Amino acid sequence: MSKRTILIGGLVLVVLGLLAGGVYTAVQLLTPEAEAASSEAEAPRSGGRVMQSVSSRDGGPPVAVQTTILPAPELPDEPAAAFGVLVSREDNTLLVGTGNIDLEVDIEVNPETGQESTSLIPRTDGPQLEVVITPETLIYRDVTDLSIPPEQESGEREIVQQVRQVDSSDDVTGNLELEIWGERRGDRIVATVLVYGPLGGGAFE
């Protein structure tokens, strides 16, 4: 087993070494604030993100792609009240870790088959927020496909975030990224809209 610990500044920075099939991937998801500070990235409307990725297959030349992720039209125009990772859940109350994220990536290789399995252990250094889900909370699952096609060349691309509304919050468990809109008072948010998705935009799935 190999362990790699990566400091994630702002939203997410995840780096994964050589995978099965000889694929190397590095992914960075930037906060809107980081986008605005970059002279190379024009920030999309509120809540948008920029993903910078570098990949190489079978020792080939690296392909660097900057992806602008435009927010799904279903989501509110105003900035989210919080973004973070799910720490724990008790009934309809979520504990969400914010700030920088320290993501430990454990890669275990089956000695018999050579197959790799990856597990993620996130830790945060910011305040933990209590997020309350009510019957009126609109819940969306982020289903955006952020994968880089094999034929993709270095450069820029733009995609629209894809979300799917779900009927319940039953699947809001485990290692997830959360984006929350709602009324925030101190360290407590009553959620009006909640979006959940895999850590690192699904780069490790």
CORZILIN-V839883 format. One record per run of one state. SS is the DSSP state (2 for helix, 1 for strand, 0 for the rest). FROM is the first residue (numbers start at 1). LEN is the number of residues. If there is no record, write none. Layout:
SS|FROM|LEN, SS|FROM|LEN
//
This chain:
0|1|1, 1|2|7, 0|9|3, 1|12|7, 0|19|4, 1|23|8, 0|31|1, 2|32|6, 0|38|11, 1|49|9, 0|58|5, 1|63|8, 0|71|11, 1|82|9, 0|91|2, 1|93|5, 0|98|3, 1|101|9, 0|110|6, 1|116|9, 0|125|3, 1|128|15, 0|143|12, 1|155|6, 0|161|2, 1|163|3, 0|166|10, 1|176|10, 0|186|2, 1|188|11, 2|199|4, 0|203|3
//
